Amino acid sequence: MSDKNFWEKMQINDMLVIDTIRRYGRDTVYFKDKDSRFFWNNYVHCKQLGVEKPEDLIGKTDKDFFPPEFAEKARKIELEIMRTGIPVLNIEEELYEDEDNIRYYSASKYPLYDKDNNIVGTWGISRDITDAKRMEKELERSYHKMERLARVDDLSGLYNRRYFYETLEKYASLYEKRTDGSTFALLVADVDDITHINDQYGQQNGDIVLRSIAEFCMANVRTEDTCFRTGGDEFAIVLLDTDKISAVGIAKKLVEQIANEPIILDGKREKVTISAGLALFDPGDPDLQDLLSRAERKLNKSKREGKNKVSF
């Protein structure tokens, strides 16, 4: 068959090609006039809009099928396309079916020209990407969950040692640049006589003590402060935007509350105490190792002086 005959045959079959697209295309295809009224649609689009055949859509608009906000947004885009002649490609559309279901579409919209190259409407193609979008969101949730798990201590539910150092570096960098004189405090603490508790009650009850201390920490700090479990029976709290007096007040309250509220171990009320050390970050000398050393020295001072106290 010559090229000429081939193309003549294809022209004869134009309607067959169009009908194939209408019947078997997997993406929605539609054409609209200048008033955004449908005059040609394929069957996938019919199924999406809940009608039986394309003829049922002639003269209809998005307002007949979609929520007003969705329809108005589509109309604005189409008006801009007709004004400029510039298509809009791969935009993501959200369609709320009900409170629990959202469908997502990737849509491209184009100007529609007549034979004299005048814009007489718009046409578009859209693909349902709901399944892919849901998988993307699930992967994102899984990523954030894994990211959180990498930062959280399983036993206590507090942030772990690694994130403790990340947090210190972040706040050191932040407060070093401040010019208002504000700073943060570092409180370090450990459980007094945890070895005795483990020996007398067993490791499982020792874990109960650690979880209880974590709960006391969370209950006695402000929302802007962050609590960590940094080792076996070691804890730390970063207290933001505070001075020495305020930080000492928070630390003393924590130490006193833990001492005054016995923990039930094997049915017995056991008094548990902590020793703590407190140090303020110096923006003029932002050495984190020095900050940690100062806090640890104050903690050791509390131990030497009888435990169950905070030194500063």
FIDOSE-725528 format. One record per residue (C-alpha): residue number from 1; residue in three letters; chain; x, y, z. Coordinates in nm, 2 decimals, padded with zeros to 4 digits. Example, Ala and Ser with C-alpha at 12.3 -4.5 7.8 and 13.67 -1.06 7.14 Angstrom:
BEGIN
<1 Ala A <01.23 -00.45 00.78>>
<2 Ser A <01.37 -00.11 00.71>>
//
This chain:
BEGIN
<1 Met A <00.00 00.00 00.00>>
<2 Ser A <00.14 00.34 -00.10>>
<3 Asp A <00.18 00.62 00.16>>
<4 Lys A <-00.10 00.81 -00.01>>
<5 Asn A <-00.35 00.52 00.01>>
<6 Phe A <-00.25 00.46 00.37>>
<7 Trp A <-00.33 00.82 00.47>>
<8 Glu A <-00.65 00.83 00.27>>
<9 Lys A <-00.77 00.51 00.45>>
<10 Met A <-00.68 00.67 00.79>>
<11 Gln A <-00.88 00.98 00.70>>
<12 Ile A <-01.18 00.76 00.62>>
<13 Asn A <-01.14 00.59 00.96>>
<14 Asp A <-01.11 00.91 01.16>>
<15 Met A <-01.45 00.84 01.32>>
<16 Leu A <-01.33 00.49 01.41>>
<17 Val A <-01.02 00.64 01.58>>
<18 Ile A <-01.24 00.89 01.77>>
<19 Asp A <-01.49 00.62 01.87>>
<20 Thr A <-01.20 00.40 02.00>>
<21 Ile A <-01.07 00.68 02.22>>
<22 Arg A <-01.42 00.74 02.34>>
<23 Arg A <-01.49 00.38 02.42>>
<24 Tyr A <-01.16 00.23 02.53>>
<25 Gly A <-00.94 00.52 02.66>>
<26 Arg A <-00.85 00.47 03.02>>
<27 Asp A <-00.81 00.83 03.11>>
<28 Thr A <-01.10 01.08 03.11>>
<29 Val A <-01.12 01.29 02.79>>
<30 Tyr A <-01.36 01.58 02.75>>
<31 Phe A <-01.42 01.89 02.53>>
<32 Lys A <-01.60 02.21 02.64>>
<33 Asp A <-01.72 02.52 02.47>>
<34 Lys A <-01.65 02.88 02.58>>
<35 Asp A <-01.91 02.85 02.85>>
<36 Ser A <-01.74 02.54 02.99>>
<37 Arg A <-02.03 02.32 02.87>>
<38 Phe A <-01.95 01.96 02.77>>
<39 Phe A <-02.00 01.87 02.40>>
<40 Trp A <-01.78 01.56 02.38>>
<41 Asn A <-01.68 01.31 02.65>>
<42 Asn A <-01.55 00.96 02.66>>
<43 Tyr A <-01.70 00.67 02.85>>
<44 Val A <-01.45 00.68 03.14>>
<45 His A <-01.56 01.04 03.20>>
<46 Cys A <-01.92 00.93 03.20>>
<47 Lys A <-01.84 00.66 03.46>>
<48 Gln A <-01.67 00.92 03.67>>
<49 Leu A <-01.97 01.15 03.66>>
<50 Gly A <-02.22 00.88 03.71>>
<51 Val A <-02.40 00.90 03.37>>
<52 Glu A <-02.47 00.62 03.12>>
<53 Lys A <-02.35 00.76 02.79>>
<54 Pro A <-02.17 01.07 02.65>>
<55 Glu A <-02.48 01.22 02.50>>
<56 Asp A <-02.62 01.26 02.85>>
<57 Leu A <-02.34 01.51 02.93>>
<58 Ile A <-02.40 01.75 02.63>>
<59 Gly A <-02.47 02.10 02.76>>
<60 Lys A <-02.38 02.01 03.12>>
<61 Thr A <-02.11 02.18 03.32>>
<62 Asp A <-01.89 02.09 03.62>>
<63 Lys A <-02.15 02.26 03.84>>
<64 Asp A <-02.39 01.98 03.76>>
<65 Phe A <-02.16 01.71 03.91>>
<66 Phe A <-01.91 01.86 04.14>>
<67 Pro A <-01.91 02.08 04.46>>
<68 Pro A <-01.93 02.45 04.39>>
<69 Glu A <-01.57 02.52 04.50>>
<70 Phe A <-01.43 02.25 04.27>>
<71 Ala A <-01.64 02.37 03.97>>
<72 Glu A <-01.55 02.73 04.02>>
<73 Lys A <-01.18 02.66 04.04>>
<74 Ala A <-01.20 02.46 03.72>>
<75 Arg A <-01.39 02.74 03.55>>
<76 Lys A <-01.13 03.00 03.65>>
<77 Ile A <-00.85 02.78 03.50>>
<78 Glu A <-01.04 02.74 03.18>>
<79 Leu A <-01.11 03.11 03.14>>
<80 Glu A <-00.74 03.18 03.19>>
<81 Ile A <-00.65 02.91 02.93>>
<82 Met A <-00.89 03.07 02.68>>
<83 Arg A <-00.75 03.41 02.75>>
<84 Thr A <-00.38 03.32 02.71>>
<85 Gly A <-00.38 03.01 02.50>>
<86 Ile A <-00.14 02.85 02.75>>
<87 Pro A <-00.23 02.50 02.86>>
<88 Val A <-00.21 02.39 03.23>>
<89 Leu A <-00.03 02.06 03.27>>
<90 Asn A <-00.03 01.79 03.54>>
<91 Ile A <-00.22 01.98 03.80>>
<92 Glu A <-00.33 01.78 04.10>>
<93 Glu A <-00.70 01.79 04.18>>
<94 Glu A <-00.87 01.68 04.50>>
<95 Leu A <-01.24 01.57 04.49>>
<96 Tyr A <-01.41 01.52 04.83>>
<97 Glu A <-01.67 01.25 04.79>>
<98 Asp A <-01.76 01.25 05.15>>
<99 Glu A <-01.59 01.30 05.49>>
<100 Asp A <-01.39 00.99 05.47>>
<101 Asn A <-01.31 00.96 05.10>>
<102 Ile A <-01.10 01.19 04.87>>
<103 Arg A <-01.02 01.11 04.51>>
<104 Tyr A <-00.71 01.25 04.34>>
<105 Tyr A <-00.66 01.33 03.98>>
<106 Ser A <-00.37 01.44 03.77>>
<107 Ala A <-00.52 01.68 03.51>>
<108 Ser A <-00.40 01.86 03.20>>
<109 Lys A <-00.62 02.12 03.03>>
<110 Tyr A <-00.56 02.28 02.68>>
<111 Pro A <-00.71 02.55 02.46>>
<112 Leu A <-00.94 02.42 02.19>>
<113 Tyr A <-00.89 02.58 01.84>>
<114 Asp A <-01.12 02.59 01.54>>
<115 Lys A <-01.00 02.55 01.18>>
<116 Asp A <-00.92 02.92 01.17>>
<117 Asn A <-00.70 02.90 01.48>>
<118 Asn A <-00.95 03.07 01.70>>
<119 Ile A <-00.99 02.95 02.06>>
<120 Val A <-01.34 02.82 02.09>>
<121 Gly A <-01.32 02.63 02.42>>
<122 Thr A <-01.10 02.39 02.61>>
<123 Trp A <-01.03 02.02 02.63>>
<124 Gly A <-00.86 01.81 02.89>>
<125 Ile A <-00.74 01.48 03.00>>
<126 Ser A <-00.73 01.36 03.36>>
<127 Arg A <-00.61 01.04 03.53>>
<128 Asp A <-00.73 00.89 03.86>>
<129 Ile A <-00.42 00.88 04.08>>
<130 Thr A <-00.61 00.80 04.40>>
<131 Asp A <-00.44 00.46 04.47>>
<132 Ala A <-00.09 00.60 04.40>>
<133 Lys A <-00.17 00.91 04.62>>
<134 Arg A <-00.29 00.69 04.91>>
<135 Met A <00.02 00.47 04.88>>
<136 Glu A <00.24 00.79 04.87>>
<137 Lys A <00.07 00.91 05.19>>
<138 Glu A <00.10 00.58 05.36>>
<139 Leu A <00.47 00.57 05.27>>
<140 Glu A <00.51 00.92 05.41>>
<141 Arg A <00.33 00.82 05.73>>
<142 Ser A <00.56 00.51 05.76>>
<143 Tyr A <00.86 00.73 05.70>>
<144 His A <00.76 00.97 05.98>>
<145 Lys A <00.69 00.68 06.20>>
<146 Met A <01.03 00.53 06.14>>
<147 Glu A <01.19 00.87 06.18>>
<148 Arg A <01.02 00.91 06.52>>
<149 Leu A <01.11 00.56 06.63>>
<150 Ala A <01.47 00.64 06.55>>
<151 Arg A <01.45 00.93 06.79>>
<152 Val A <01.25 00.78 07.07>>
<153 Asp A <01.35 00.54 07.35>>
<154 Asp A <01.13 00.24 07.35>>
<155 Leu A <01.12 00.18 07.72>>
<156 Ser A <01.05 00.53 07.85>>
<157 Gly A <00.88 00.69 07.55>>
<158 Leu A <01.12 00.99 07.58>>
<159 Tyr A <01.36 01.10 07.31>>
<160 Asn A <01.68 00.91 07.30>>
<161 Arg A <02.05 00.99 07.34>>
<162 Arg A <02.11 01.05 06.98>>
<163 Tyr A <01.83 01.30 06.95>>
<164 Phe A <01.95 01.46 07.27>>
<165 Tyr A <02.28 01.56 07.11>>
<166 Glu A <02.10 01.68 06.79>>
<167 Thr A <01.87 01.90 07.00>>
<168 Leu A <02.16 02.05 07.20>>
<169 Glu A <02.34 02.14 06.88>>
<170 Lys A <02.03 02.29 06.73>>
<171 Tyr A <01.96 02.51 07.03>>
<172 Ala A <02.32 02.60 07.08>>
<173 Ser A <02.33 02.74 06.73>>
<174 Leu A <02.00 02.92 06.78>>
<175 Tyr A <02.08 03.09 07.11>>
<176 Glu A <02.44 03.17 07.00>>
<177 Lys A <02.29 03.41 06.75>>
<178 Arg A <02.04 03.58 06.98>>
<179 Thr A <02.11 03.93 07.10>>
<180 Asp A <01.83 03.95 07.37>>
<181 Gly A <02.03 03.77 07.64>>
<182 Ser A <01.80 03.47 07.65>>
<183 Thr A <01.94 03.12 07.70>>
<184 Phe A <01.84 02.77 07.79>>
<185 Ala A <01.92 02.53 08.07>>
<186 Leu A <02.03 02.17 08.08>>
<187 Leu A <01.91 01.95 08.36>>
<188 Val A <02.07 01.60 08.39>>
<189 Ala A <01.96 01.34 08.64>>
<190 Asp A <01.98 00.98 08.73>>
<191 Val A <01.79 00.75 08.96>>
<192 Asp A <01.93 00.70 09.31>>
<193 Asp A <02.02 00.34 09.40>>
<194 Ile A <01.88 00.19 09.09>>
<195 Thr A <02.10 -00.12 09.14>>
<196 His A <01.94 -00.18 09.48>>
<197 Ile A <01.59 -00.16 09.31>>
<198 Asn A <01.69 -00.41 09.04>>
<199 Asp A <01.85 -00.64 09.29>>
<200 Gln A <01.55 -00.63 09.53>>
<201 Tyr A <01.26 -00.63 09.28>>
<202 Gly A <01.41 -00.75 08.95>>
<203 Gln A <01.48 -00.58 08.62>>
<204 Gln A <01.11 -00.57 08.52>>
<205 Asn A <01.03 -00.35 08.82>>
<206 Gly A <01.34 -00.15 08.75>>
<207 Asp A <01.19 -00.07 08.41>>
<208 Ile A <00.87 00.04 08.59>>
<209 Val A <01.07 00.29 08.79>>
<210 Leu A <01.23 00.42 08.47>>
<211 Arg A <00.89 00.46 08.30>>
<212 Ser A <00.76 00.63 08.61>>
<213 Ile A <01.05 00.88 08.62>>
<214 Ala A <00.99 00.96 08.25>>
<215 Glu A <00.62 01.03 08.33>>
<216 Phe A <00.72 01.26 08.62>>
<217 Cys A <00.96 01.45 08.38>>
<218 Met A <00.69 01.50 08.12>>
<219 Ala A <00.44 01.61 08.38>>
<220 Asn A <00.67 01.87 08.54>>
<221 Val A <00.81 02.06 08.24>>
<222 Arg A <00.66 02.32 08.02>>
<223 Thr A <00.54 02.24 07.67>>
<224 Glu A <00.84 02.41 07.51>>
<225 Asp A <01.09 02.19 07.71>>
<226 Thr A <01.21 01.85 07.59>>
<227 Cys A <01.28 01.54 07.79>>
<228 Phe A <01.53 01.26 07.71>>
<229 Arg A <01.64 00.93 07.84>>
<230 Thr A <02.02 00.94 07.77>>
<231 Gly A <02.13 00.61 07.93>>
<232 Gly A <02.03 00.32 08.16>>
<233 Asp A <01.89 00.53 08.45>>
<234 Glu A <02.00 00.87 08.31>>
<235 Phe A <01.77 01.15 08.20>>
<236 Ala A <01.81 01.50 08.07>>
<237 Ile A <01.58 01.79 08.01>>
<238 Val A <01.64 02.09 07.79>>
<239 Leu A <01.46 02.40 07.94>>
<240 Leu A <01.42 02.68 07.68>>
<241 Asp A <01.41 03.05 07.74>>
<242 Thr A <01.48 03.03 08.11>>
<243 Asp A <01.70 03.19 08.37>>
<244 Lys A <01.87 03.02 08.66>>
<245 Ile A <01.60 03.10 08.91>>
<246 Ser A <01.32 02.96 08.69>>
<247 Ala A <01.53 02.65 08.59>>
<248 Val A <01.61 02.57 08.96>>
<249 Gly A <01.24 02.60 09.04>>
<250 Ile A <01.14 02.35 08.78>>
<251 Ala A <01.42 02.11 08.88>>
<252 Lys A <01.34 02.13 09.25>>
<253 Lys A <00.97 02.07 09.19>>
<254 Leu A <01.06 01.76 08.98>>
<255 Val A <01.30 01.62 09.25>>
<256 Glu A <01.05 01.68 09.53>>
<257 Gln A <00.75 01.53 09.35>>
<258 Ile A <00.94 01.21 09.26>>
<259 Ala A <01.05 01.17 09.62>>
<260 Asn A <00.70 01.24 09.76>>
<261 Glu A <00.51 00.99 09.54>>
<262 Pro A <00.61 00.63 09.60>>
<263 Ile A <00.61 00.38 09.31>>
<264 Ile A <00.42 00.05 09.35>>
<265 Leu A <00.67 -00.24 09.30>>
<266 Asp A <00.54 -00.59 09.36>>
<267 Gly A <00.26 -00.45 09.56>>
<268 Lys A <00.48 -00.24 09.78>>
<269 Arg A <00.51 00.14 09.80>>
<270 Glu A <00.87 00.21 09.73>>
<271 Lys A <01.02 00.56 09.77>>
<272 Val A <01.24 00.64 09.47>>
<273 Thr A <01.45 00.95 09.44>>
<274 Ile A <01.67 01.12 09.18>>
<275 Ser A <01.98 01.34 09.19>>
<276 Ala A <02.01 01.62 08.94>>
<277 Gly A <02.26 01.88 08.81>>
<278 Leu A <02.17 02.20 08.64>>
<279 Ala A <02.38 02.42 08.41>>
<280 Leu A <02.30 02.72 08.19>>
<281 Phe A <02.41 02.75 07.83>>
<282 Asp A <02.65 03.04 07.78>>
<283 Pro A <02.59 03.20 07.43>>
<284 Gly A <02.93 03.38 07.46>>
<285 Asp A <03.10 03.04 07.50>>
<286 Pro A <02.89 02.79 07.31>>
<287 Asp A <03.09 02.48 07.40>>
<288 Leu A <02.85 02.20 07.44>>
<289 Gln A <03.10 01.97 07.59>>
<290 Asp A <03.16 02.23 07.86>>
<291 Leu A <02.79 02.26 07.92>>
<292 Leu A <02.76 01.88 07.96>>
<293 Ser A <03.06 01.87 08.19>>
<294 Arg A <02.92 02.15 08.41>>
<295 Ala A <02.58 01.97 08.44>>
<296 Glu A <02.75 01.64 08.52>>
<297 Arg A <02.97 01.79 08.79>>
<298 Lys A <02.66 01.94 08.95>>
<299 Leu A <02.49 01.60 08.94>>
<300 Asn A <02.79 01.44 09.10>>
<301 Lys A <02.78 01.71 09.37>>
<302 Ser A <02.42 01.61 09.44>>
<303 Lys A <02.53 01.25 09.48>>
<304 Arg A <02.81 01.33 09.72>>
<305 Glu A <02.59 01.55 09.93>>
<306 Gly A <02.33 01.28 10.00>>
<307 Lys A <02.13 01.24 09.68>>
<308 Asn A <01.76 01.34 09.63>>
<309 Lys A <01.85 01.70 09.54>>
<310 Val A <01.95 01.93 09.26>>
<311 Ser A <02.27 02.12 09.25>>
<312 Phe A <02.33 02.43 09.04>>
//
